[in-house]
Amino acid sequence: MLGKKKKIHRKKGVNVNGTFIPTSVVRHSSPGHEMNTMSERLYIGIDLGTYQSTVMSSEGVMTTIETVVGKPKDPVARNFLGRDVVFGEDAIKHRLACNLFRPLEHGVAQDDEENLSAAKAFVTHLIENCDPEEYDEVLGVICSPSHISFTDKTNLVSILRGLVNGIMVVSEPFAVAFGLDQIAGSIVVDIGAGTTDIARIYGTFPTDDDQVTIEEAGDWLDHRLMNLINKKYAGAQLTQSMVRRWKEEGSYVGDDSHEFMVDLSVDGKKQNVDIGDLVRLACNELVPHIVEGVKNIVAGADPEYQSVLRNNIILAGGGSLIGGLADRVAQHLADIGDVTVWCAEDPVVRVADGALKLAGAMPDEMYTSIE
C-alpha cells in the first residue's frame, strides 16, 4: 500500500471507449489542511506489454522491464536466489531455477490465480521504480489493447488496486497519437508482441468502432520464423528467446533476401547457418494482416475524412522496427489511393510516453478511484 495517500471518492460515471471514466472525482483532505498541491501528486504512464512493460513518471523516471516473473522452484532455488520472486532479466537469467510466468499475454492479466498473483507482483515492482510512496497522490494512465473484455478490465483494476489512487484506461494507439501530437487526424498501427492494435484518431477518444485488434504481431512472427527454421533445418534446437533475438537483430521485409548468419544447434552440433531468407519470408507474411486492418479502418471512416487518415499512417511498437516495413505497407495500400506511412521515433516507449503526457493533461474527473 502507498503511504500518506489521500482518498479519492468516485461519483457516478460513464464508459467511454471501454475505459472507466467517472463524471467527477473529489479529493478530500483532513480538516484544517489544504487540498493537494501539484507537488504532492505523481503522474505515471504505463504500457503493460506481453513481452516488455514500460513506466514513465512526471518526475523523469523511465523504466522498461521484460514482462516475466520467476518464482523459485524449491527451497534450494529460494536460498540460491535470496528472494521469493525475480523479474525481467533476472528471471530469464535464472529461468532453470524458477517457474516462469508471462502474466500479461496479449497485454492483459490472465484469468487464473497464479498468473494474477504474478501480474500483481510484476506491476508492483514496475511502479516501485517511481517511488510512489513519496507522494500523497498517484494517478496513472494505463494503456491496453484496443478491445479488452469486462473480465480483463476487472483483472486490470485488481492488480493496480493499492498501487495508485486513480486510473484512466486508454487504448495503446490513442496514447501513441497523443504523445506525438497527431490526434487531429491519423491512423496508428501499434505492433506489439501479443497484439497489433490499429485505430483511427480524429481529435477525441476513439470508440470501439474506430479500432481493431489482431493477434498477428511479434509473438506470432516469432512462432512463424521458428516453424520455418525447423522446416529447413531438421533437428534444430530452438527457443522462442533465441528466435526473438534473431528477429530483433535482422528483421526486414522486401523482395530480395539478405544474408543473416546465426549459430544454430542441430542435434547437439553447432552450425553457422544463413536464415536471412526465412526472416524475410516470416516478416513479409505479417504485412497483409496489417494492410487488411488499415483498409478496414479507412473504409469505416467518414468518406470526406479518409484522405486525411490515409496520409498520416503511423507505425509504432517494437514491430515497427522491421526494416523497410513502412514502405512495404505503403506499397500494399496503394490500391486505396494516395497514402503516407511513417515510423515513430523510439517506438517501444511511445505508448508510455503518450500515457504520461495524457495523465498530466486530463482533468481530475477523468480518473476513476480504485482504492
C-alpha positions as a Python dict, from the first residue, in 0.01 Angstrom:
ca = {
    (1, 'M'): (0, 0, 0),
    (2, 'L'): (110, 355, -58),
    (3, 'G'): (195, 575, 237),
    (4, 'K'): (37, 915, 300),
    (5, 'K'): (-235, 864, 39),
    (6, 'K'): (-539, 1090, 49),
    (7, 'K'): (-855, 922, -69),
    (8, 'I'): (-1028, 985, -400),
    (9, 'H'): (-1403, 926, -397),
    (10, 'R'): (-1576, 845, -726),
    (11, 'K'): (-1920, 974, -817),
    (12, 'K'): (-2134, 835, -1097),
    (13, 'G'): (-1957, 782, -1425),
    (14, 'V'): (-1986, 670, -1784),
    (15, 'N'): (-1800, 427, -2005),
    (16, 'V'): (-1612, 583, -2296),
    (17, 'N'): (-1404, 373, -2534),
    (18, 'G'): (-1424, 84, -2291),
    (19, 'T'): (-1246, 282, -2017),
    (20, 'F'): (-1356, 370, -1666),
    (21, 'I'): (-1449, 739, -1682),
    (22, 'P'): (-1648, 890, -1393),
    (23, 'T'): (-1831, 1220, -1414),
    (24, 'S'): (-1650, 1360, -1113),
    (25, 'V'): (-1375, 1273, -868),
    (26, 'V'): (-1336, 1462, -541),
    (27, 'R'): (-1018, 1455, -336),
    (28, 'H'): (-1060, 1508, 39),
    (29, 'S'): (-804, 1631, 288),
    (30, 'S'): (-812, 1621, 664),
    (31, 'P'): (-985, 1907, 848),
    (32, 'G'): (-762, 2212, 875),
    (33, 'H'): (-541, 2103, 584),
    (34, 'E'): (-530, 2237, 231),
    (35, 'M'): (-620, 2014, -61),
    (36, 'N'): (-337, 1851, -252),
    (37, 'T'): (-98, 2072, -444),
    (38, 'M'): (57, 1954, -768),
    (39, 'S'): (392, 1897, -592),
    (40, 'E'): (225, 1627, -380),
    (41, 'R'): (95, 1438, -682),
    (42, 'L'): (276, 1191, -905),
    (43, 'Y'): (157, 1113, -1257),
    (44, 'I'): (261, 790, -1424),
    (45, 'G'): (207, 645, -1769),
    (46, 'I'): (217, 267, -1801),
    (47, 'D'): (240, 41, -2104),
    (48, 'L'): (175, -315, -1989),
    (49, 'G'): (307, -531, -2269),
    (50, 'T'): (311, -901, -2338),
    (51, 'Y'): (689, -904, -2386),
    (52, 'Q'): (804, -593, -2201),
    (53, 'S'): (645, -316, -1998),
    (54, 'T'): (738, 49, -1952),
    (55, 'V'): (655, 304, -1684),
    (56, 'M'): (728, 676, -1706),
    (57, 'S'): (667, 932, -1432),
    (58, 'S'): (624, 1307, -1406),
    (59, 'E'): (948, 1312, -1205),
    (60, 'G'): (1150, 1188, -1502),
    (61, 'V'): (1169, 817, -1423),
    (62, 'M'): (1156, 579, -1719),
    (63, 'T'): (1193, 204, -1671),
    (64, 'T'): (1139, -80, -1917),
    (65, 'I'): (1133, -437, -1785),
    (66, 'E'): (1072, -763, -1964),
    (67, 'T'): (727, -882, -1856),
    (68, 'V'): (832, -1207, -1695),
    (69, 'V'): (814, -1324, -1334),
    (70, 'G'): (1020, -1605, -1184),
    (71, 'K'): (933, -1793, -866),
    (72, 'P'): (1189, -2036, -717),
    (73, 'K'): (1113, -2400, -790),
    (74, 'D'): (1215, -2528, -447),
    (75, 'P'): (1390, -2426, -120),
    (76, 'V'): (1733, -2475, -277),
    (77, 'A'): (1644, -2232, -555),
    (78, 'R'): (1497, -1991, -297),
    (79, 'N'): (1821, -1990, -98),
    (80, 'F'): (2027, -1954, -416),
    (81, 'L'): (1825, -1656, -540),
    (82, 'G'): (1779, -1498, -198),
    (83, 'R'): (1432, -1380, -299),
    (84, 'D'): (1079, -1514, -328),
    (85, 'V'): (1031, -1365, -674),
    (86, 'V'): (1252, -1225, -951),
    (87, 'F'): (1162, -1014, -1252),
    (88, 'G'): (1269, -936, -1605),
    (89, 'E'): (1630, -1011, -1692),
    (90, 'D'): (1692, -1173, -1353),
    (91, 'A'): (1407, -1415, -1412),
    (92, 'I'): (1537, -1503, -1760),
    (93, 'K'): (1894, -1541, -1632),
    (94, 'H'): (1783, -1786, -1362),
    (95, 'R'): (1500, -1948, -1558),
    (96, 'L'): (1621, -2303, -1491),
    (97, 'A'): (1582, -2245, -1117),
    (98, 'C'): (1242, -2081, -1150),
    (99, 'N'): (888, -2137, -1260),
    (100, 'L'): (841, -1862, -1515),
    (101, 'F'): (524, -1664, -1573),
    (102, 'R'): (446, -1423, -1854),
    (103, 'P'): (134, -1291, -1686),
    (104, 'L'): (25, -1027, -1938),
    (105, 'E'): (-48, -1230, -2250),
    (106, 'H'): (-196, -1005, -2519),
    (107, 'G'): (-143, -708, -2286),
    (108, 'V'): (-395, -814, -2019),
    (109, 'A'): (-369, -1015, -1698),
    (110, 'Q'): (-455, -1382, -1736),
    (111, 'D'): (-765, -1501, -1557),
    (112, 'D'): (-618, -1759, -1320),
    (113, 'E'): (-488, -1727, -965),
    (114, 'E'): (-119, -1793, -1034),
    (115, 'N'): (-94, -1551, -1325),
    (116, 'L'): (-297, -1284, -1146),
    (117, 'S'): (-61, -1313, -849),
    (118, 'A'): (240, -1290, -1080),
    (119, 'A'): (87, -991, -1260),
    (120, 'K'): (26, -813, -929),
    (121, 'A'): (385, -876, -820),
    (122, 'F'): (520, -757, -1154),
    (123, 'V'): (317, -436, -1170),
    (124, 'T'): (407, -359, -808),
    (125, 'H'): (775, -399, -895),
    (126, 'L'): (736, -183, -1206),
    (127, 'I'): (562, 104, -1026),
    (128, 'E'): (802, 91, -729),
    (129, 'N'): (1068, 227, -964),
    (130, 'C'): (882, 560, -945),
    (131, 'D'): (897, 581, -561),
    (132, 'P'): (519, 628, -530),
    (133, 'E'): (531, 619, -150),
    (134, 'E'): (691, 964, -158),
    (135, 'Y'): (369, 1123, -286),
    (136, 'D'): (26, 1191, -141),
    (137, 'E'): (-145, 1100, -466),
    (138, 'V'): (-53, 877, -758),
    (139, 'L'): (-262, 899, -1074),
    (140, 'G'): (-190, 668, -1366),
    (141, 'V'): (-292, 635, -1727),
    (142, 'I'): (-282, 268, -1819),
    (143, 'C'): (-274, 154, -2180),
    (144, 'S'): (-446, -158, -2303),
    (145, 'P'): (-518, -326, -2637),
    (146, 'S'): (-800, -163, -2830),
    (147, 'H'): (-1053, -431, -2736),
    (148, 'I'): (-1047, -593, -2392),
    (149, 'S'): (-1327, -776, -2211),
    (150, 'F'): (-1502, -684, -1887),
    (151, 'T'): (-1306, -961, -1715),
    (152, 'D'): (-980, -817, -1847),
    (153, 'K'): (-1075, -473, -1714),
    (154, 'T'): (-1167, -620, -1376),
    (155, 'N'): (-834, -802, -1357),
    (156, 'L'): (-650, -483, -1455),
    (157, 'V'): (-814, -291, -1171),
    (158, 'S'): (-738, -570, -922),
    (159, 'I'): (-365, -573, -996),
    (160, 'L'): (-342, -192, -973),
    (161, 'R'): (-551, -151, -658),
    (162, 'G'): (-337, -30, -369),
    (163, 'L'): (-62, 90, -602),
    (164, 'V'): (-227, 406, -738),
    (165, 'N'): (-514, 626, -622),
    (166, 'G'): (-686, 663, -957),
    (167, 'I'): (-654, 538, -1312),
    (168, 'M'): (-767, 615, -1662),
    (169, 'V'): (-755, 335, -1921),
    (170, 'V'): (-693, 425, -2285),
    (171, 'S'): (-605, 226, -2596),
    (172, 'E'): (-242, 199, -2699),
    (173, 'P'): (-287, 363, -3043),
    (174, 'F'): (-454, 667, -2886),
    (175, 'A'): (-166, 708, -2640),
    (176, 'V'): (82, 699, -2929),
    (177, 'A'): (-110, 964, -3123),
    (178, 'F'): (-149, 1188, -2818),
    (179, 'G'): (220, 1168, -2735),
    (180, 'L'): (316, 1258, -3092),
    (181, 'D'): (61, 1543, -3117),
    (182, 'Q'): (-108, 1355, -3401),
    (183, 'I'): (-465, 1335, -3271),
    (184, 'A'): (-603, 1576, -3533),
    (185, 'G'): (-618, 1301, -3794),
    (186, 'S'): (-414, 981, -3811),
    (187, 'I'): (-418, 605, -3818),
    (188, 'V'): (-190, 446, -3561),
    (189, 'V'): (-65, 89, -3602),
    (190, 'D'): (90, -27, -3274),
    (191, 'I'): (271, -356, -3339),
    (192, 'G'): (343, -514, -3004),
    (193, 'A'): (438, -865, -2903),
    (194, 'G'): (92, -1003, -2827),
    (195, 'T'): (-130, -789, -3048),
    (196, 'T'): (-128, -535, -3328),
    (197, 'D'): (-370, -253, -3249),
    (198, 'I'): (-494, -23, -3525),
    (199, 'A'): (-708, 286, -3467),
    (200, 'R'): (-824, 598, -3647),
    (201, 'I'): (-777, 911, -3440),
    (202, 'Y'): (-964, 1234, -3508),
    (203, 'G'): (-940, 1465, -3208),
    (204, 'T'): (-1121, 1263, -2942),
    (205, 'F'): (-1109, 926, -2770),
    (206, 'P'): (-1167, 655, -3032),
    (207, 'T'): (-1475, 436, -2997),
    (208, 'D'): (-1477, 58, -3034),
    (209, 'D'): (-1580, 103, -3397),
    (210, 'D'): (-1269, 315, -3459),
    (211, 'Q'): (-1031, 38, -3356),
    (212, 'V'): (-932, -316, -3434),
    (213, 'T'): (-704, -563, -3255),
    (214, 'I'): (-538, -852, -3440),
    (215, 'E'): (-320, -1128, -3299),
    (216, 'E'): (-68, -1123, -3585),
    (217, 'A'): (211, -940, -3403),
    (218, 'G'): (558, -1000, -3260),
    (219, 'D'): (493, -1335, -3090),
    (220, 'W'): (307, -1459, -3397),
    (221, 'L'): (608, -1363, -3606),
    (222, 'D'): (844, -1545, -3368),
    (223, 'H'): (644, -1867, -3399),
    (224, 'R'): (625, -1834, -3777),
    (225, 'L'): (1002, -1787, -3802),
    (226, 'M'): (1061, -2079, -3566),
    (227, 'N'): (845, -2305, -3784),
    (228, 'L'): (1034, -2201, -4098),
    (229, 'I'): (1371, -2271, -3933),
    (230, 'N'): (1256, -2611, -3807),
    (231, 'K'): (1129, -2699, -4154),
    (232, 'K'): (1457, -2606, -4324),
    (233, 'Y'): (1692, -2740, -4056),
    (234, 'A'): (1554, -3068, -3925),
    (235, 'G'): (1666, -3132, -3569),
    (236, 'A'): (1724, -2763, -3493),
    (237, 'Q'): (1713, -2689, -3120),
    (238, 'L'): (1536, -2357, -3069),
    (239, 'T'): (1377, -2145, -2801),
    (240, 'Q'): (1146, -1851, -2856),
    (241, 'S'): (1402, -1625, -2686),
    (242, 'M'): (1664, -1721, -2945),
    (243, 'V'): (1425, -1663, -3234),
    (244, 'R'): (1306, -1332, -3089),
    (245, 'R'): (1665, -1212, -3058),
    (246, 'W'): (1740, -1302, -3420),
    (247, 'K'): (1423, -1131, -3535),
    (248, 'E'): (1513, -814, -3347),
    (249, 'E'): (1864, -813, -3491),
    (250, 'G'): (1785, -891, -3853),
    (251, 'S'): (1417, -845, -3938),
    (252, 'Y'): (1325, -689, -4273),
    (253, 'V'): (1067, -706, -4549),
    (254, 'G'): (1110, -693, -4925),
    (255, 'D'): (1158, -896, -5239),
    (256, 'D'): (1531, -967, -5204),
    (257, 'S'): (1690, -1184, -4935),
    (258, 'H'): (1979, -1060, -4723),
    (259, 'E'): (2233, -1290, -4562),
    (260, 'F'): (2188, -1326, -4187),
    (261, 'M'): (2419, -1580, -4024),
    (262, 'V'): (2340, -1731, -3684),
    (263, 'D'): (2479, -2010, -3469),
    (264, 'L'): (2228, -2294, -3457),
    (265, 'S'): (2243, -2619, -3264),
    (266, 'V'): (2124, -2911, -3477),
    (267, 'D'): (2101, -3241, -3290),
    (268, 'G'): (2353, -3102, -3041),
    (269, 'K'): (2604, -2993, -3306),
    (270, 'K'): (2683, -2626, -3359),
    (271, 'Q'): (2626, -2497, -3711),
    (272, 'N'): (2660, -2149, -3859),
    (273, 'V'): (2365, -2109, -4094),
    (274, 'D'): (2201, -1838, -4303),
    (275, 'I'): (1841, -1765, -4201),
    (276, 'G'): (1809, -1436, -4390),
    (277, 'D'): (1561, -1575, -4642),
    (278, 'L'): (1347, -1720, -4363),
    (279, 'V'): (1341, -1391, -4171),
    (280, 'R'): (1225, -1214, -4487),
    (281, 'L'): (953, -1470, -4553),
    (282, 'A'): (817, -1451, -4199),
    (283, 'C'): (820, -1072, -4189),
    (284, 'N'): (658, -1046, -4532),
    (285, 'E'): (373, -1266, -4408),
    (286, 'L'): (291, -1009, -4139),
    (287, 'V'): (231, -729, -4390),
    (288, 'P'): (-105, -847, -4536),
    (289, 'H'): (-257, -867, -4188),
    (290, 'I'): (-154, -509, -4111),
    (291, 'V'): (-274, -389, -4450),
    (292, 'E'): (-614, -555, -4414),
    (293, 'G'): (-662, -395, -4074),
    (294, 'V'): (-569, -50, -4203),
    (295, 'K'): (-800, -84, -4503),
    (296, 'N'): (-1091, -173, -4275),
    (297, 'I'): (-1019, 126, -4054),
    (298, 'V'): (-1006, 360, -4355),
    (299, 'A'): (-1322, 215, -4508),
    (300, 'G'): (-1515, 268, -4186),
    (301, 'A'): (-1426, 638, -4163),
    (302, 'D'): (-1623, 941, -4280),
    (303, 'P'): (-1558, 944, -4658),
    (304, 'E'): (-1463, 1313, -4652),
    (305, 'Y'): (-1201, 1236, -4388),
    (306, 'Q'): (-1046, 926, -4543),
    (307, 'S'): (-779, 1116, -4737),
    (308, 'V'): (-654, 1280, -4417),
    (309, 'L'): (-629, 943, -4245),
    (310, 'R'): (-463, 768, -4541),
    (311, 'N'): (-190, 1030, -4549),
    (312, 'N'): (-91, 1003, -4185),
    (313, 'I'): (-45, 634, -4103),
    (314, 'I'): (192, 592, -3810),
    (315, 'L'): (371, 267, -3726),
    (316, 'A'): (476, 221, -3362),
    (317, 'G'): (566, -57, -3121),
    (318, 'G'): (860, -294, -3149),
    (319, 'G'): (730, -439, -3476),
    (320, 'S'): (772, -104, -3650),
    (321, 'L'): (1149, -158, -3629),
    (322, 'I'): (1127, -422, -3904),
    (323, 'G'): (1344, -290, -4184),
    (324, 'G'): (1151, -147, -4478),
    (325, 'L'): (811, -202, -4318),
    (326, 'A'): (668, 147, -4376),
    (327, 'D'): (747, 139, -4748),
    (328, 'R'): (614, -216, -4784),
    (329, 'V'): (286, -130, -4612),
    (330, 'A'): (250, 181, -4830),
    (331, 'Q'): (303, -28, -5146),
    (332, 'H'): (30, -272, -5042),
    (333, 'L'): (-208, 13, -4964),
    (334, 'A'): (-160, 188, -5299),
    (335, 'D'): (-485, 46, -5437),
    (336, 'I'): (-695, 258, -5197),
    (337, 'G'): (-540, 589, -5304),
    (338, 'D'): (-255, 815, -5202),
    (339, 'V'): (-101, 711, -4869),
    (340, 'T'): (176, 825, -4637),
    (341, 'V'): (318, 573, -4390),
    (342, 'W'): (589, 662, -4140),
    (343, 'C'): (752, 513, -3831),
    (344, 'A'): (756, 685, -3494),
    (345, 'E'): (1094, 751, -3335),
    (346, 'D'): (1175, 545, -3024),
    (347, 'P'): (868, 332, -3099),
    (348, 'V'): (900, 100, -2800),
    (349, 'V'): (838, 381, -2547),
    (350, 'R'): (580, 576, -2747),
    (351, 'V'): (281, 426, -2564),
    (352, 'A'): (410, 502, -2212),
    (353, 'D'): (527, 847, -2322),
    (354, 'G'): (184, 932, -2458),
    (355, 'A'): (17, 791, -2148),
    (356, 'L'): (227, 1014, -1923),
    (357, 'K'): (155, 1320, -2135),
    (358, 'L'): (-216, 1239, -2122),
    (359, 'A'): (-202, 1185, -1744),
    (360, 'G'): (-89, 1540, -1682),
    (361, 'A'): (-327, 1694, -1935),
    (362, 'M'): (-655, 1538, -1820),
    (363, 'P'): (-880, 1691, -1551),
    (364, 'D'): (-938, 1501, -1227),
    (365, 'E'): (-1286, 1389, -1327),
    (366, 'M'): (-1139, 1168, -1597),
    (367, 'Y'): (-982, 941, -1334),
    (368, 'T'): (-1151, 651, -1158),
    (369, 'S'): (-1072, 583, -795),
    (370, 'I'): (-959, 226, -730),
    (371, 'E'): (-887, 248, -358),
}
